[in-house]
Amino acid sequence: MTEKADRTQFNKTRLLVVGDVMLDRYWFGDTSRISPEAPVPVVQVGKIDERLGGAANVARNASALGAQTSLLGVIGVDEAGKRVEALLHDSGVHSCLQTDSQVPTTVKLRVIARQQQLIRLDFEEAPSSGSLAQKLKQFETLLPETDVVILSDYGKGALEQVTSMIALAKAKQKIVLVDPKGDAYAKYKGANVLTPNRSELRQVVGAWSSEAELNQKAQALREQLEIDALLLTRSEEGMTLFTSAGASHVRAQAREVFDVSGAGDTVIATLAVALAAKWPLERAMALANRAGGIVVGKLGTATVCAEELQ
């Protein structure tokens, strides 16, 4: 059965996205010569594009589906932080961002020429303890006004208190989804759903040589972490949902793949919006799979709107 998005249903949902907020910058240009200073190409920049990245892209995706979306994270007191705020406003996302004068806003700058990425420059520092403490207080304040919490972990330090956040959210009977990072999954214990990709899961449970072995490893991890479900995104192999009832799988739906960056953000945002609208997990997974298949056909960190899922 084909799952269809109902924007009027999604408009009533309330999501809180928490995590590592970034600005994705793209410098596009042409290159026809090598620098006399070093053996590197000279790029004549002709176009600059800026998009929300990390947790901000998750929030942007949820808002594009019609959800009432708030974003909690940390940005610097700088020009990049102002751009993030402006882009959130344009995307219809309610900004609850903390500003930290001790760190810069996380920026990922990509230089692209002749349809090739030549280099990526990262500007980032972990948030200060003071801004993290303020963020945790604000998180508790925002919980009563949300249906589903998404914790978007990119390993940049904004989710240092993720264990406390999960406990606070669960105490308020909120659904908690986590896009994990690294191999220390114990900190996500008690969440409702984890959404690792293949390489992320492999980093935690080791490699598998068969579906049976994957099922055993995934279910053991799910039980160990006391989570309701583990949704494994498998790129061209689709998605597999592991719950206490067993494993269910949907095949990938991408027609053409142009760019996989941000696809995981689209998947978790779509899953969260559907769950907030009271959809069953398997139905929500099917919709998230469709959304992921659409977004990889777009360039850069992109979104999918409810109309595209009709």
BALOBA-1460 file (C-alpha; in Angstrom, 3 decimals):
// residues 310
<rec num="1" residu="m" x="0.000" y="0.000" z="0.000"/>
<rec num="2" residu="t" x="1.298" y="3.474" z="-0.918"/>
<rec num="3" residu="e" x="1.414" y="5.816" z="2.043"/>
<rec num="4" residu="k" x="0.161" y="9.345" z="1.433"/>
<rec num="5" residu="a" x="0.998" y="12.393" z="3.502"/>
<rec num="6" residu="d" x="-1.902" y="14.435" z="4.847"/>
<rec num="7" residu="r" x="-0.708" y="18.009" z="5.325"/>
<rec num="8" residu="t" x="-3.817" y="18.990" z="7.295"/>
<rec num="9" residu="q" x="-3.041" y="16.150" z="9.708"/>
<rec num="10" residu="f" x="0.643" y="17.105" z="9.869"/>
<rec num="11" residu="n" x="-0.162" y="20.780" z="10.509"/>
<rec num="12" residu="k" x="-1.383" y="19.832" z="13.983"/>
<rec num="13" residu="t" x="1.851" y="18.109" z="15.001"/>
<rec num="14" residu="r" x="4.412" y="19.788" z="17.278"/>
<rec num="15" residu="l" x="8.076" y="18.854" z="17.016"/>
<rec num="16" residu="l" x="11.121" y="19.899" z="19.011"/>
<rec num="17" residu="v" x="14.456" y="19.323" z="17.279"/>
<rec num="18" residu="v" x="17.584" y="19.487" z="19.442"/>
<rec num="19" residu="g" x="21.164" y="19.058" z="18.327"/>
<rec num="20" residu="d" x="24.152" y="20.314" z="16.401"/>
<rec num="21" residu="v" x="23.154" y="23.328" z="14.323"/>
<rec num="22" residu="m" x="25.217" y="24.103" z="11.220"/>
<rec num="23" residu="l" x="25.345" y="26.362" z="8.203"/>
<rec num="24" residu="d" x="26.149" y="24.635" z="4.906"/>
<rec num="25" residu="r" x="27.933" y="27.067" z="2.579"/>
<rec num="26" residu="y" x="28.603" y="26.381" z="-1.092"/>
<rec num="27" residu="w" x="30.959" y="28.433" z="-3.259"/>
<rec num="28" residu="f" x="30.425" y="27.673" z="-6.946"/>
<rec num="29" residu="g" x="32.831" y="28.823" z="-9.611"/>
<rec num="30" residu="d" x="34.950" y="28.041" z="-12.616"/>
<rec num="31" residu="t" x="38.552" y="26.935" z="-12.673"/>
<rec num="32" residu="s" x="40.859" y="27.093" z="-15.673"/>
<rec num="33" residu="r" x="44.317" y="27.621" z="-14.226"/>
<rec num="34" residu="i" x="46.700" y="26.502" z="-11.508"/>
<rec num="35" residu="s" x="47.894" y="28.903" z="-8.832"/>
<rec num="36" residu="p" x="51.503" y="30.126" z="-9.208"/>
<rec num="37" residu="e" x="51.787" y="29.988" z="-5.390"/>
<rec num="38" residu="a" x="51.064" y="26.260" z="-5.020"/>
<rec num="39" residu="p" x="49.952" y="23.356" z="-7.254"/>
<rec num="40" residu="v" x="46.244" y="23.958" z="-6.602"/>
<rec num="41" residu="p" x="43.413" y="25.139" z="-8.893"/>
<rec num="42" residu="v" x="42.286" y="28.767" z="-8.773"/>
<rec num="43" residu="v" x="38.490" y="29.040" z="-8.488"/>
<rec num="44" residu="q" x="36.744" y="32.198" z="-9.669"/>
<rec num="45" residu="v" x="33.696" y="32.182" z="-7.377"/>
<rec num="46" residu="g" x="30.548" y="33.193" z="-9.222"/>
<rec num="47" residu="k" x="27.775" y="32.003" z="-6.929"/>
<rec num="48" residu="i" x="27.306" y="31.486" z="-3.187"/>
<rec num="49" residu="d" x="24.568" y="29.293" z="-1.720"/>
<rec num="50" residu="e" x="23.773" y="28.896" z="1.973"/>
<rec num="51" residu="r" x="21.540" y="26.248" z="3.529"/>
<rec num="52" residu="l" x="20.654" y="24.976" z="6.970"/>
<rec num="53" residu="g" x="22.651" y="21.920" z="8.018"/>
<rec num="54" residu="g" x="22.713" y="19.346" z="10.805"/>
<rec num="55" residu="a" x="19.852" y="19.643" z="13.292"/>
<rec num="56" residu="a" x="18.718" y="22.813" z="11.503"/>
<rec num="57" residu="n" x="18.166" y="20.799" z="8.324"/>
<rec num="58" residu="v" x="16.114" y="18.262" z="10.296"/>
<rec num="59" residu="a" x="13.928" y="21.114" z="11.574"/>
<rec num="60" residu="r" x="13.638" y="22.558" z="8.062"/>
<rec num="61" residu="n" x="12.470" y="19.176" z="6.762"/>
<rec num="62" residu="a" x="9.852" y="18.807" z="9.488"/>
<rec num="63" residu="s" x="8.560" y="22.314" z="8.818"/>
<rec num="64" residu="a" x="8.384" y="21.611" z="5.065"/>
<rec num="65" residu="l" x="6.004" y="18.737" z="5.850"/>
<rec num="66" residu="g" x="3.750" y="21.145" z="7.749"/>
<rec num="67" residu="a" x="4.735" y="20.404" z="11.355"/>
<rec num="68" residu="q" x="4.937" y="23.177" z="13.943"/>
<rec num="69" residu="t" x="8.679" y="22.928" z="14.498"/>
<rec num="70" residu="s" x="11.010" y="24.424" z="17.110"/>
<rec num="71" residu="l" x="14.806" y="24.153" z="17.033"/>
<rec num="72" residu="l" x="17.036" y="24.178" z="20.106"/>
<rec num="73" residu="g" x="20.803" y="24.373" z="19.736"/>
<rec num="74" residu="v" x="23.801" y="26.683" z="20.004"/>
<rec num="75" residu="i" x="25.186" y="29.233" z="17.546"/>
<rec num="76" residu="g" x="27.948" y="31.797" z="17.809"/>
<rec num="77" residu="v" x="27.583" y="35.563" z="17.964"/>
<rec num="78" residu="d" x="28.668" y="36.041" z="14.361"/>
<rec num="79" residu="e" x="27.555" y="36.563" z="10.777"/>
<rec num="80" residu="a" x="27.006" y="32.819" z="10.212"/>
<rec num="81" residu="g" x="24.728" y="32.658" z="13.244"/>
<rec num="82" residu="k" x="22.644" y="35.520" z="11.855"/>
<rec num="83" residu="r" x="22.337" y="33.662" z="8.553"/>
<rec num="84" residu="v" x="21.127" y="30.553" z="10.397"/>
<rec num="85" residu="e" x="18.469" y="32.609" z="12.199"/>
<rec num="86" residu="a" x="17.352" y="34.209" z="8.923"/>
<rec num="87" residu="l" x="17.145" y="30.876" z="7.112"/>
<rec num="88" residu="l" x="15.148" y="29.351" z="9.980"/>
<rec num="89" residu="h" x="12.698" y="32.250" z="9.781"/>
<rec num="90" residu="d" x="12.359" y="31.752" z="6.015"/>
<rec num="91" residu="s" x="11.712" y="28.026" z="6.600"/>
<rec num="92" residu="g" x="8.979" y="28.635" z="9.159"/>
<rec num="93" residu="v" x="10.990" y="27.125" z="12.026"/>
<rec num="94" residu="h" x="10.662" y="28.625" z="15.499"/>
<rec num="95" residu="s" x="14.199" y="29.390" z="16.673"/>
<rec num="96" residu="c" x="15.035" y="28.661" z="20.308"/>
<rec num="97" residu="l" x="18.777" y="28.878" z="19.715"/>
<rec num="98" residu="q" x="21.234" y="29.771" z="22.448"/>
<rec num="99" residu="t" x="24.043" y="32.154" z="21.488"/>
<rec num="100" residu="d" x="27.568" y="31.475" z="22.735"/>
<rec num="101" residu="s" x="30.140" y="34.265" z="22.391"/>
<rec num="102" residu="q" x="32.974" y="31.814" z="23.108"/>
<rec num="103" residu="v" x="32.527" y="29.686" z="19.973"/>
<rec num="104" residu="p" x="31.814" y="30.246" z="16.275"/>
<rec num="105" residu="t" x="28.707" y="29.002" z="14.543"/>
<rec num="106" residu="t" x="29.508" y="25.642" z="12.948"/>
<rec num="107" residu="v" x="30.029" y="26.170" z="9.209"/>
<rec num="108" residu="k" x="30.826" y="23.619" z="6.519"/>
<rec num="109" residu="l" x="32.146" y="25.433" z="3.452"/>
<rec num="110" residu="r" x="32.328" y="23.519" z="0.171"/>
<rec num="111" residu="v" x="34.126" y="24.859" z="-2.904"/>
<rec num="112" residu="i" x="32.668" y="23.416" z="-6.110"/>
<rec num="113" residu="a" x="33.905" y="23.798" z="-9.680"/>
<rec num="114" residu="r" x="32.944" y="21.865" z="-12.817"/>
<rec num="115" residu="q" x="30.393" y="19.924" z="-10.752"/>
<rec num="116" residu="q" x="33.160" y="18.593" z="-8.510"/>
<rec num="117" residu="q" x="33.734" y="19.381" z="-4.831"/>
<rec num="118" residu="l" x="37.343" y="20.521" z="-4.591"/>
<rec num="119" residu="i" x="37.599" y="21.021" z="-0.838"/>
<rec num="120" residu="r" x="35.510" y="21.291" z="2.312"/>
<rec num="121" residu="l" x="36.475" y="23.634" z="5.129"/>
<rec num="122" residu="d" x="34.959" y="23.121" z="8.602"/>
<rec num="123" residu="f" x="34.689" y="25.867" z="11.215"/>
<rec num="124" residu="e" x="33.564" y="24.447" z="14.562"/>
<rec num="125" residu="e" x="34.116" y="24.298" z="18.306"/>
<rec num="126" residu="a" x="32.170" y="22.539" z="21.063"/>
<rec num="127" residu="p" x="29.701" y="24.805" z="22.925"/>
<rec num="128" residu="s" x="30.728" y="26.139" z="26.332"/>
<rec num="129" residu="s" x="29.382" y="24.540" z="29.520"/>
<rec num="130" residu="g" x="27.400" y="27.693" z="30.265"/>
<rec num="131" residu="s" x="25.451" y="27.631" z="27.014"/>
<rec num="132" residu="l" x="24.803" y="23.898" z="27.395"/>
<rec num="133" residu="a" x="23.387" y="24.432" z="30.888"/>
<rec num="134" residu="q" x="21.060" y="27.128" z="29.552"/>
<rec num="135" residu="k" x="20.003" y="24.870" z="26.709"/>
<rec num="136" residu="l" x="19.039" y="22.065" z="29.097"/>
<rec num="137" residu="k" x="16.873" y="24.466" z="31.117"/>
<rec num="138" residu="q" x="15.159" y="25.668" z="27.964"/>
<rec num="139" residu="f" x="14.642" y="22.082" z="26.812"/>
<rec num="140" residu="e" x="12.657" y="21.318" z="29.954"/>
<rec num="141" residu="t" x="10.605" y="24.486" z="29.455"/>
<rec num="142" residu="l" x="9.730" y="23.593" z="25.849"/>
<rec num="143" residu="l" x="8.731" y="19.960" z="26.502"/>
<rec num="144" residu="p" x="5.070" y="20.565" z="27.468"/>
<rec num="145" residu="e" x="4.455" y="22.215" z="24.089"/>
<rec num="146" residu="t" x="5.769" y="19.352" z="21.954"/>
<rec num="147" residu="d" x="4.566" y="15.923" z="20.818"/>
<rec num="148" residu="v" x="7.817" y="14.416" z="19.529"/>
<rec num="149" residu="v" x="11.467" y="15.194" z="20.296"/>
<rec num="150" residu="i" x="14.202" y="14.629" z="17.707"/>
<rec num="151" residu="l" x="17.768" y="14.504" z="19.016"/>
<rec num="152" residu="s" x="20.082" y="15.109" z="16.054"/>
<rec num="153" residu="d" x="23.614" y="14.151" z="17.049"/>
<rec num="154" residu="y" x="26.443" y="15.164" z="14.720"/>
<rec num="155" residu="g" x="29.103" y="14.792" z="17.395"/>
<rec num="156" residu="k" x="29.807" y="18.522" z="17.710"/>
<rec num="157" residu="g" x="28.981" y="18.775" z="21.426"/>
<rec num="158" residu="a" x="25.459" y="20.210" z="21.468"/>
<rec num="159" residu="l" x="24.037" y="16.931" z="22.836"/>
<rec num="160" residu="e" x="26.481" y="16.542" z="25.702"/>
<rec num="161" residu="q" x="23.456" y="16.139" z="28.030"/>
<rec num="162" residu="v" x="21.542" y="13.743" z="25.788"/>
<rec num="163" residu="t" x="20.970" y="11.214" z="28.607"/>
<rec num="164" residu="s" x="19.320" y="13.871" z="30.778"/>
<rec num="165" residu="m" x="17.228" y="15.075" z="27.840"/>
<rec num="166" residu="i" x="15.906" y="11.585" z="27.135"/>
<rec num="167" residu="a" x="15.025" y="11.117" z="30.815"/>
<rec num="168" residu="l" x="13.222" y="14.481" z="30.980"/>
<rec num="169" residu="a" x="11.283" y="13.800" z="27.784"/>
<rec num="170" residu="k" x="10.269" y="10.291" z="28.826"/>
<rec num="171" residu="a" x="9.098" y="11.601" z="32.203"/>
<rec num="172" residu="k" x="6.699" y="13.829" z="30.251"/>
<rec num="173" residu="q" x="5.577" y="10.871" z="28.073"/>
<rec num="174" residu="k" x="7.102" y="12.349" z="24.924"/>
<rec num="175" residu="i" x="8.215" y="10.266" z="21.938"/>
<rec num="176" residu="v" x="11.996" y="10.542" z="21.483"/>
<rec num="177" residu="l" x="13.803" y="9.827" z="18.214"/>
<rec num="178" residu="v" x="17.601" y="9.863" z="17.980"/>
<rec num="179" residu="d" x="19.866" y="10.156" z="14.954"/>
<rec num="180" residu="p" x="23.014" y="8.740" z="16.630"/>
<rec num="181" residu="k" x="26.711" y="9.441" z="16.215"/>
<rec num="182" residu="g" x="29.845" y="7.616" z="17.338"/>
<rec num="183" residu="d" x="29.990" y="4.245" z="19.076"/>
<rec num="184" residu="a" x="28.849" y="5.174" z="22.618"/>
<rec num="185" residu="y" x="25.183" y="4.267" z="22.202"/>
<rec num="186" residu="a" x="24.607" y="3.707" z="25.932"/>
<rec num="187" residu="k" x="23.854" y="7.423" z="26.287"/>
<rec num="188" residu="y" x="20.756" y="6.953" z="24.095"/>
<rec num="189" residu="k" x="19.251" y="4.340" z="26.418"/>
<rec num="190" residu="g" x="15.506" y="4.687" z="26.877"/>
<rec num="191" residu="a" x="14.751" y="6.577" z="23.652"/>
<rec num="192" residu="n" x="11.873" y="5.328" z="21.509"/>
<rec num="193" residu="v" x="13.565" y="5.057" z="18.114"/>
<rec num="194" residu="l" x="17.179" y="5.140" z="16.882"/>
<rec num="195" residu="t" x="17.888" y="5.731" z="13.169"/>
<rec num="196" residu="p" x="21.498" y="4.719" z="12.374"/>
<rec num="197" residu="n" x="22.753" y="4.120" z="8.856"/>
<rec num="198" residu="r" x="24.743" y="1.023" z="7.927"/>
<rec num="199" residu="s" x="28.192" y="2.391" z="8.715"/>
<rec num="200" residu="e" x="27.005" y="3.853" z="12.027"/>
<rec num="201" residu="l" x="25.465" y="0.553" z="13.134"/>
<rec num="202" residu="r" x="28.507" y="-1.403" z="11.971"/>
<rec num="203" residu="q" x="30.695" y="0.843" z="14.124"/>
<rec num="204" residu="v" x="28.721" y="-0.255" z="17.195"/>
<rec num="205" residu="v" x="27.841" y="-3.923" z="16.625"/>
<rec num="206" residu="g" x="30.492" y="-4.972" z="14.117"/>
<rec num="207" residu="a" x="30.092" y="-6.318" z="10.587"/>
<rec num="208" residu="w" x="27.454" y="-8.864" z="9.584"/>
<rec num="209" residu="s" x="27.536" y="-11.432" z="6.795"/>
<rec num="210" residu="s" x="23.841" y="-12.285" z="6.539"/>
<rec num="211" residu="e" x="20.378" y="-10.910" z="7.257"/>
<rec num="212" residu="a" x="20.049" y="-13.373" z="10.125"/>
<rec num="213" residu="e" x="23.242" y="-12.089" z="11.736"/>
<rec num="214" residu="l" x="22.143" y="-8.478" z="11.211"/>
<rec num="215" residu="n" x="18.806" y="-9.252" z="12.839"/>
<rec num="216" residu="q" x="20.507" y="-10.855" z="15.838"/>
<rec num="217" residu="k" x="22.915" y="-7.946" z="16.325"/>
<rec num="218" residu="a" x="20.270" y="-5.242" z="15.845"/>
<rec num="219" residu="q" x="17.774" y="-6.881" z="18.193"/>
<rec num="220" residu="a" x="20.435" y="-7.417" z="20.852"/>
<rec num="221" residu="l" x="21.349" y="-3.728" z="20.676"/>
<rec num="222" residu="r" x="17.699" y="-2.678" z="20.782"/>
<rec num="223" residu="e" x="17.071" y="-4.749" z="23.901"/>
<rec num="224" residu="q" x="20.282" y="-3.572" z="25.547"/>
<rec num="225" residu="l" x="19.330" y="0.080" z="25.025"/>
<rec num="226" residu="e" x="15.700" y="-0.517" z="26.026"/>
<rec num="227" residu="i" x="14.372" y="1.211" z="22.920"/>
<rec num="228" residu="d" x="11.120" y="0.426" z="21.124"/>
<rec num="229" residu="a" x="12.568" y="0.359" z="17.638"/>
<rec num="230" residu="l" x="15.765" y="0.575" z="15.643"/>
<rec num="231" residu="l" x="15.326" y="1.872" z="12.092"/>
<rec num="232" residu="l" x="18.330" y="0.999" z="9.946"/>
<rec num="233" residu="t" x="18.704" y="3.103" z="6.806"/>
<rec num="234" residu="r" x="20.485" y="1.037" z="4.163"/>
<rec num="235" residu="s" x="20.893" y="3.375" z="1.177"/>
<rec num="236" residu="e" x="20.183" y="1.418" z="-2.035"/>
<rec num="237" residu="e" x="18.921" y="-1.515" z="0.076"/>
<rec num="238" residu="g" x="16.069" y="0.482" z="1.609"/>
<rec num="239" residu="m" x="15.257" y="0.386" z="5.324"/>
<rec num="240" residu="t" x="14.761" y="-2.253" z="7.983"/>
<rec num="241" residu="l" x="12.747" y="-1.708" z="11.155"/>
<rec num="242" residu="f" x="13.609" y="-3.841" z="14.187"/>
<rec num="243" residu="t" x="11.040" y="-4.065" z="17.000"/>
<rec num="244" residu="s" x="9.993" y="-6.614" z="19.610"/>
<rec num="245" residu="a" x="7.625" y="-8.028" z="16.969"/>
<rec num="246" residu="g" x="10.526" y="-8.780" z="14.622"/>
<rec num="247" residu="a" x="12.011" y="-7.134" z="11.547"/>
<rec num="248" residu="s" x="10.213" y="-5.513" z="8.616"/>
<rec num="249" residu="h" x="11.836" y="-4.196" z="5.452"/>
<rec num="250" residu="v" x="10.989" y="-1.718" z="2.692"/>
<rec num="251" residu="r" x="12.915" y="-1.404" z="-0.548"/>
<rec num="252" residu="a" x="14.596" y="1.820" z="-1.664"/>
<rec num="253" residu="q" x="12.487" y="4.041" z="-3.900"/>
<rec num="254" residu="a" x="15.076" y="6.434" z="-5.349"/>
<rec num="255" residu="r" x="14.901" y="6.724" z="-9.145"/>
<rec num="256" residu="e" x="18.108" y="8.710" z="-9.556"/>
<rec num="257" residu="v" x="20.637" y="9.553" z="-6.860"/>
<rec num="258" residu="f" x="22.265" y="12.980" z="-7.186"/>
<rec num="259" residu="d" x="23.216" y="13.754" z="-3.588"/>
<rec num="260" residu="v" x="22.828" y="11.717" z="-0.379"/>
<rec num="261" residu="s" x="23.848" y="14.575" z="1.946"/>
<rec num="262" residu="g" x="21.045" y="15.310" z="4.394"/>
<rec num="263" residu="a" x="19.012" y="12.234" z="3.428"/>
<rec num="264" residu="g" x="19.116" y="10.946" z="7.013"/>
<rec num="265" residu="d" x="17.761" y="14.306" z="8.185"/>
<rec num="266" residu="t" x="14.792" y="13.952" z="5.842"/>
<rec num="267" residu="v" x="14.138" y="10.385" z="6.987"/>
<rec num="268" residu="i" x="14.076" y="11.123" z="10.726"/>
<rec num="269" residu="a" x="12.039" y="14.311" z="10.231"/>
<rec num="270" residu="t" x="9.416" y="12.478" z="8.167"/>
<rec num="271" residu="l" x="9.292" y="9.580" z="10.613"/>
<rec num="272" residu="a" x="8.844" y="11.988" z="13.536"/>
<rec num="273" residu="v" x="6.062" y="13.977" z="11.875"/>
<rec num="274" residu="a" x="4.179" y="10.786" z="11.007"/>
<rec num="275" residu="l" x="4.543" y="9.440" z="14.562"/>
<rec num="276" residu="a" x="3.376" y="12.778" z="15.967"/>
<rec num="277" residu="a" x="0.301" y="12.384" z="13.740"/>
<rec num="278" residu="k" x="-0.310" y="9.011" z="15.453"/>
<rec num="279" residu="w" x="0.728" y="6.842" z="12.511"/>
<rec num="280" residu="p" x="1.863" y="3.277" z="13.328"/>
<rec num="281" residu="l" x="5.624" y="2.743" z="13.132"/>
<rec num="282" residu="e" x="5.615" y="0.608" z="9.975"/>
<rec num="283" residu="r" x="3.408" y="3.070" z="8.119"/>
<rec num="284" residu="a" x="5.620" y="5.951" z="9.269"/>
<rec num="285" residu="m" x="8.690" y="4.051" z="8.060"/>
<rec num="286" residu="a" x="7.149" y="3.574" z="4.608"/>
<rec num="287" residu="l" x="6.522" y="7.310" z="4.308"/>
<rec num="288" residu="a" x="10.039" y="8.143" z="5.522"/>
<rec num="289" residu="n" x="11.425" y="5.740" z="2.929"/>
<rec num="290" residu="r" x="9.518" y="7.534" z="0.169"/>
<rec num="291" residu="a" x="10.747" y="10.914" z="1.399"/>
<rec num="292" residu="g" x="14.340" y="9.695" z="1.478"/>
<rec num="293" residu="g" x="14.005" y="8.372" z="-2.065"/>
<rec num="294" residu="i" x="12.828" y="11.772" z="-3.279"/>
<rec num="295" residu="v" x="15.396" y="13.918" z="-1.476"/>
<rec num="296" residu="v" x="18.449" y="12.048" z="-2.800"/>
<rec num="297" residu="g" x="17.317" y="13.114" z="-6.272"/>
<rec num="298" residu="k" x="17.947" y="16.745" z="-5.309"/>
<rec num="299" residu="l" x="21.259" y="18.566" z="-5.005"/>
<rec num="300" residu="g" x="22.595" y="19.595" z="-1.590"/>
<rec num="301" residu="t" x="20.776" y="19.514" z="1.738"/>
<rec num="302" residu="a" x="17.174" y="19.605" z="0.483"/>
<rec num="303" residu="t" x="13.639" y="19.021" z="1.763"/>
<rec num="304" residu="v" x="10.509" y="17.153" z="0.744"/>
<rec num="305" residu="c" x="7.088" y="18.746" z="1.133"/>
<rec num="306" residu="a" x="3.839" y="16.938" z="1.903"/>
<rec num="307" residu="e" x="2.561" y="17.512" z="-1.643"/>
<rec num="308" residu="e" x="5.473" y="15.466" z="-3.045"/>
<rec num="309" residu="l" x="4.358" y="12.540" z="-0.884"/>
<rec num="310" residu="q" x="0.774" y="12.521" z="-2.146"/>
